[in-house]
Amino acid sequence: MTPVLRNCVNLLRAFRTASLVCAWSLVMLSGWSWAVPTEDAAFTAQEFAFAGPDRIAEGWRSIRLTNQGRDLHQIQFLKLPENKTAEDFRAAIKADWSKMPSWVQRAGGVNSVTPGRDAVAVIRLEPGDYVVICGIPDVRGKPHVVHGMMRPLRVTPSVESANSPPAADVILTARDFSFAMDRVLKAGPQTVRLRNEGRQAHEVVFVHLTPGASVEDFLDAFMPGSPNNQAGLPLGGLVGIDPGRDGFFLVDLKPGRYGLLCFLPDPVTRAPHFANGMLLTVDVR
């Protein structure tokens, strides 16, 4: 068995026991100047809790996550049905943390942010009750939500006219199981729209590969609970969104080679989508 294959097997085992993992994603430096909607909500993450608003108005909202902890963190927005509460979600996770409850809707959010950094995503929020969670695994493979990293959130109807999503420089389409771009990525700051045309929830993980390293090397070096990977640095992406949804994230690309991956697990086989071929390598000049 090759090292890459052996590591994929280990990852498969990890995803069977931690399928809430939404994996790596958006990391950005503060001070960027993209024309995105006004920052509507700012959250901070630590081990293992969020601080932030309890209410957000509906619409396209710019969400910032600042990581003040020592581990990778993310913020996934999950919409609850009318007959469920945050306590119902907590009870479901306590009973079986190996899978996401089937009754939640994935609305996206800011994916993995490294310690000391912040990141922004733009997502569409409909009125209703939500929970925000961190699904990144600890060193034992348990997602942070198991340690209590979740909080309830109410999205309220807005009296303002509907706002518009930001303009996208690149459209990235996710299908079962592939990525496709509508144009070539270029060096510099860009707004990327992720559109899910598949039948499963998908995410994108944007990785700036170390010179000479491949996407397979990045997977082989991946270790749950570690913010470091010698084969590459996560630079962008979006936490899982359901079929038919879209969301936006920002990247500032330097010339080099990048990898795009989806880590979300298949609901039946529990295999991460990259194991089904949902990965892509692109060169930026």
ABEGO torsion letter per residue (X at the ends): XBAAAAAAAAAAAAAAABAABAEBBBBBBBGBABBBBBBABBBBBBOBBBBEBABBBBEBBBBBBBBABABBBBBBBBBBBAABBAAAAAAAAAABAABBBAABBBAEEBBBBBBGBBBBBBBBBBBEBBBBBBABBBAAGBBAAAAGBBBBBBBBBBABBBBBBBBBABBBBBBOBBBBBABBBBBEBBBBBBBBABABBBBBBBBBBBBGBBAAAAAAABBBGBABBAAEBBABEBBBBBBGBBBBBBBBBBBEBBBBBBABBBAAAGBBAAAAGBBBBBBBX
